[in-house]
Amino acid sequence: MKIIYTKTFKKSLLKLDKNIQIRIIEKLELFYKIEDSIYDLNLDIKKLQPKEKWIFRFRVGKYRILFMYFNWIIKILDVDNRDSIYM
């Protein structure tokens, strides 16, 4: 599995509080360690509506991490507060 971080994700992550950054990084590490993590119920991963065909999200407290999953490639798109991420 290949993992790609977008510039948007990196910028958004750096804008967050250090404690939140650490929690997000820990959750991402867990995400990478679990084989077939897309289907792991402990990570609270949800597929976005059908119009967003390959885009999923997972939750870290009140923050959401959006990612694209296609052909064994994970592209981490963005991270933000749950109120702002879907706009």
C-alpha positions, 0 to 999 in steps of 0.5 A, a space after each residue: 500500500 502506498 501513502 501520499 500526503 497532499 500539500 493541503 493536508 500538510 498545511 492544515 495539520 501544521 495550523 492545528 494545536 500541537 496536542 491535536 497534531 500528535 493525536 492525528 499522527 498517532 491515529 494515522 500510524 495506527 491506520 497504516 499498521 492495520 491491514 485492510 484498515 479501511 474496514 476496521 470498525 475501531 478507526 471509525 472510517 466512513 465512505 462519503 456520499 456516492 458522488 465522492 466515489 473513492 473518498 473516505 473520512 476517519 475521525 480523531 475527536 472533533 477533527 476529520 481526516 479525508 482520504 482517497 483510496 483507490 488501487 491500494 493507494 491512499 492519498 491523505 487529502 485534508 484534515 480540519 474541524 468537523 464543521 469546516 471539512 465538508 464545505 
